[in-house]
């Protein structure tokens, strides 16, 4: 059985994976559902002081405490985080999973590069509200269409009441990757109706950074919530995939 380490995306915390943990555990897998620094109950550092390196360090500390390799899963912005973790300690990772997540193509890439290059994203200075303390939120007039455009009302209201402020520092900070990162097996879960990290930019990223296998969910950016059963089936399939040549 595998050990899954789940990493939430921006404006979220571990709650966004709560719809998936029971199915993975029922299948016999071990699951660690993390809260990154400044998120959820992890208040190890004030959110406004959190950088990419802090997220990386926290995950690496978690992995260092495990004897086994893990399936490291990231949503959205934390694709950049797990990529750096894979570069630093590839020996701890069995496979990487990018769930509508940013996948760096080369050394020195920053997440905001993909936001600029994505013609379909609704993440912009119009939808994101920057606060005097350096944190940001998003204008809820646009929030539903930005991240929850296929989510049923009940699940959207649940998510909206759990969202938190985010620190944009890491959006502008580069990852440093080499062939160490390139050698770690990668899987990508596409979200076809995504208005945050659009399917267009998802395709661009996997064309520039090849993955072992791609999956598709016809839903929005937070499909792990509103398409939980599909997400669970894909994650279980990834755990069972034999690692041959890329694309098999």
C-alpha positions in Angstrom: 0.0 0.0 0.0 1.1 3.6 -0.7 1.5 6.6 1.5 -0.2 9.7 0.1 0.9 13.2 1.1 -1.8 15.7 0.1 -0.9 19.4 -0.2 -3.6 22.0 -0.6 -3.5 25.0 -2.9 -3.9 28.7 -2.3 -6.6 30.3 -0.1 -7.2 26.8 1.2 -6.0 24.3 3.9 -6.2 20.6 4.4 -10.0 20.7 4.4 -10.0 20.8 0.6 -8.8 17.1 0.5 -11.2 16.0 3.3 -13.5 14.6 0.6 -10.8 12.3 -0.6 -9.0 11.0 2.5 -11.7 8.4 3.5 -11.7 6.6 0.1 -7.9 6.4 0.0 -7.7 5.1 3.6 -10.5 2.6 2.9 -8.4 1.2 0.0 -5.7 0.5 2.5 -3.4 3.5 1.9 -1.8 5.8 4.5 -2.8 9.4 4.1 -1.1 12.6 5.4 -3.3 15.6 4.8 -1.1 18.7 5.4 -1.6 22.2 6.4 1.2 24.4 5.1 2.7 27.1 7.3 0.2 29.9 7.9 -2.7 27.7 6.8 -5.3 25.9 8.9 -4.0 24.9 12.2 -0.3 25.2 11.2 0.5 28.7 12.6 4.2 28.0 12.9 4.9 31.3 11.1 2.7 34.4 10.3 1.2 34.0 6.9 2.5 37.3 5.6 6.1 36.1 6.3 5.7 32.8 4.5 7.7 32.1 1.3 8.1 29.2 -1.1 11.1 28.0 1.0 9.0 27.7 4.1 6.5 25.4 2.4 9.3 23.4 1.0 11.0 23.0 4.3 7.8 22.0 6.1 7.1 19.2 3.6 10.7 18.0 3.6 10.5 17.8 7.4 7.4 15.6 7.1 9.0 13.3 4.5 12.2 13.0 6.6 10.1 11.5 9.4 8.8 8.7 7.1 10.6 5.5 6.3 8.8 4.9 3.1 8.6 6.8 -0.2 5.4 8.8 -0.8 3.0 9.8 -3.5 3.2 13.6 -3.2 0.0 15.3 -4.5 -0.3 19.0 -5.0 -3.2 21.3 -6.0 -2.8 24.6 -7.9 0.1 26.8 -6.7 1.7 24.1 -4.6 2.8 22.3 -7.8 5.8 24.6 -7.6 6.4 23.6 -4.0 6.4 19.8 -4.5 8.6 20.3 -7.6 11.3 21.9 -5.4 10.8 19.1 -2.8 11.4 16.5 -5.5 14.6 18.3 -6.6 15.9 18.4 -3.0 15.0 14.8 -1.9 13.9 12.6 -4.9 14.8 9.5 -2.9 11.8 10.2 -0.7 9.2 10.4 -3.5 7.7 7.5 -5.4 5.7 9.7 -7.7 4.4 13.3 -8.0 0.8 14.1 -8.8 -0.2 17.6 -10.1 -3.9 18.3 -9.7 -4.6 21.3 -11.8 -1.2 22.4 -10.5 1.6 24.5 -11.8 4.3 22.3 -13.2 7.7 24.1 -13.8 9.3 23.6 -17.2 12.8 24.6 -16.3 15.2 25.9 -13.6 14.4 29.4 -12.4 10.7 29.5 -13.4 8.2 31.4 -11.2 4.5 30.6 -10.9 3.5 34.0 -12.1 5.0 33.3 -15.5 2.1 30.9 -16.2 -0.5 33.3 -14.9 0.8 35.9 -17.4 0.9 33.4 -20.2 -2.6 32.0 -19.6 -5.2 33.8 -21.8 -8.1 32.1 -20.0 -7.3 32.5 -16.3 -9.5 34.7 -14.3 -6.8 35.3 -11.7 -5.9 39.0 -12.3 -5.6 42.3 -10.5 -9.4 42.6 -11.1 -10.3 39.5 -9.2 -7.5 39.3 -6.6 -7.7 41.9 -3.8 -4.3 42.9 -2.2 -4.4 44.0 1.4 -2.1 46.5 3.2 -0.5 43.7 5.2 0.7 42.0 2.0 -1.8 39.2 2.0 -4.5 38.8 -0.6 -8.1 37.5 -1.0 -10.3 37.4 -4.0 -13.4 39.4 -4.9 -16.3 37.0 -4.2 -18.2 38.6 -7.1 -15.8 36.7 -9.3 -14.8 33.9 -6.9 -17.5 31.5 -7.9 -16.7 31.7 -11.6 -13.0 31.7 -10.9 -12.6 28.5 -8.9 -16.0 27.0 -8.4 -17.8 27.4 -11.7 -19.0 23.8 -11.9 -19.4 23.3 -8.1 -22.9 22.8 -6.7 -24.2 25.6 -4.4 -23.9 23.5 -1.2 -20.3 22.6 -1.8 -19.5 26.2 -3.0 -20.9 27.7 0.2 -19.0 25.1 2.3 -15.8 26.1 0.5 -16.4 29.8 0.7 -16.8 29.6 4.5 -13.5 27.8 4.8 -11.4 29.9 2.5 -8.6 32.0 4.1 -6.3 34.8 3.2 -3.3 33.9 1.1 0.3 35.2 0.9 1.4 35.9 -2.7 5.1 35.8 -2.0 5.7 32.4 -3.5 4.0 33.4 -6.7 7.0 35.5 -7.6 9.8 33.2 -6.3 11.7 30.7 -8.5 12.1 27.0 -8.2 15.5 25.6 -8.8 15.3 22.2 -10.6 17.7 19.9 -12.4 17.7 16.3 -13.7 17.0 15.2 -10.1 13.5 16.6 -10.4 13.2 15.5 -14.0 13.8 11.9 -13.0 10.9 11.7 -10.5 7.8 10.1 -12.2 5.0 12.6 -12.6 1.3 12.3 -13.2 -1.1 15.2 -14.2 -4.8 15.5 -13.5 -6.3 18.0 -15.9 -9.5 20.0 -15.0 -11.2 20.8 -18.3 -13.4 23.7 -17.1 -10.7 25.4 -15.0 -10.8 29.2 -14.8 -7.8 29.6 -12.5 -5.1 27.4 -14.1 -6.9 26.8 -17.4 -6.7 23.6 -19.4 -4.8 25.6 -22.0 -1.9 26.4 -19.7 -2.1 22.9 -18.2 -1.5 21.5 -21.7 1.4 23.9 -22.3 3.0 22.8 -19.0 2.8 19.1 -19.7 4.1 19.6 -23.2 7.2 21.3 -21.8 7.6 18.9 -18.8 6.6 15.4 -19.8 4.6 13.3 -17.4 4.0 9.5 -17.2 0.2 9.7 -17.6 -2.5 12.3 -17.9 -6.0 12.2 -16.5 -9.0 14.4 -17.2 -11.9 15.6 -15.1 -14.6 17.7 -16.8 -14.9 20.2 -13.9 -13.5 23.3 -12.3 -10.3 24.1 -10.4 -11.5 22.5 -7.2 -12.7 19.3 -8.7 -11.3 17.2 -5.8 -14.4 18.6 -3.9 -17.2 18.6 -6.4 -15.9 15.5 -8.3 -14.6 13.6 -5.3 -15.4 10.2 -6.6 -13.7 10.8 -9.9 -10.7 12.2 -8.1 -10.5 9.3 -5.7 -10.6 6.8 -8.6 -7.8 8.6 -10.4 -5.6 8.8 -7.3 -6.1 5.1 -6.7 -5.2 4.3 -10.3 -2.1 6.4 -10.0 -1.0 4.4 -7.0 -1.5 1.2 -8.9 0.3 2.3 -12.1 3.5 0.4 -12.9 6.4 2.8 -13.7 7.6 2.0 -17.2 8.5 4.5 -19.9 6.8 7.9 -19.8 3.4 7.9 -21.4 2.7 4.2 -20.7 
